Amino acid sequence: MQYETGFIARLVQFVYSTDQPYNCFPSIHVLTSYLMLRGGRVFNPTIRVYIASISLLIIISTVLVKQHVAADILGGILVGELCFRLAKLAVLRKKVILLNPE
């Protein structure tokens, strides 16, 4: 198999050589991207498109560079949804102070 020698290929090879096969579940990249998707709904449509595009590219890239498997992705989304709902519940119960209340 012939390997590419460009900068990106060398960077990915470096990540493969140094990244250990543990501490992958759930994917924190997916978790934070998912939270951005959920929280980004309050912005205007143009900003939402940018947030959605970047978030989805990050989620897809975690699989394409083979750093995560489907279970890591699903775990990140589920933990993200749990965090989002708990934060929303805390706001509704007035357990946190909002910096910009509506």
N, C-alpha and C positions, 0 to 999 in steps of 0.2 A: 504494500500500500504506500502510495506516495503522499507525503505530507506537504502542506503549503508552508511557505517560509515568510509570508508577509507579517506585518506587525500584529494584526489581529490574531492570526493563526498562532504566532509565538505567544501572545498573551493568553489565549485559551489553553495552549499546551502548558504554560506555567501554572495556570489555575488547576488544571488536571493533575499536575505533578505535586502540587502542594496541598490541595484540598483533600481532607480525610473523609472517608465514607460514613461518617456519623454526624450527629448534630444537624440532621437535614429535615427532621419532622417537627413541627410544620415549617414550611418555607416562610421565613420572615419577609422576604421580598414580596411574595404573594400576599401575605397578611397585610402589609402596609399599603400595597397597591390596591387591594380590595377595600381597605378603609378609605383610601383616597376616592375611589369610585363611589362608595356609599356617602361619604361626607361631601363630595363635590356636587351633589345634586342641588345645593343651595345657590350655586353660582349661575351666571347668565349662560345661555346656550353655547356661546363661543368658548368660554372657559371650560365648560363641561366636556366639549369635544376634545380639547387638548388634554384634560385630565384623563378621560377615558382612553384616548389613543396611547398616551404614555404608559398608563397603568396596564393596559392589555399587552403592549409590547414587552413590558417587564415580565408579566406572567408567562407569556409565550416564550420569551428568551430563556427562562429558567429551565424549560424542557428542552429547547433546541441546543443549548450548550451542555446538556446532559448532566446538570448539577442536581436535578430533582426528578422524582418520578411522580406519577399521577397521584399517589396517596399523599405526597408532600404538598401538592397543589391543593387538593381537596381539603387537607388538614388546615392549610393556611386560610382558605376561604371560610371554613367552619369556625375557626378560632376568631377570625376577623368579624364574622357576623355576631358571634357571642359577645365580643368586646363592644361592638357597635350597639347592640341591644342593652347591654349592661350600662353603658354610658348614657344612653337615652333614658333608661329607667332612673338613673341617678339624677339626671336633669329634671325629669318629671316629678320626682320626689323631693326636689329642691335640696339635694345632698351636695351639690356642687354649685359654685358661683360661675355664671357665664360672664366672659369678658365683654361680649357684645350681645346682650339680651334683646330679643325681638318682641 
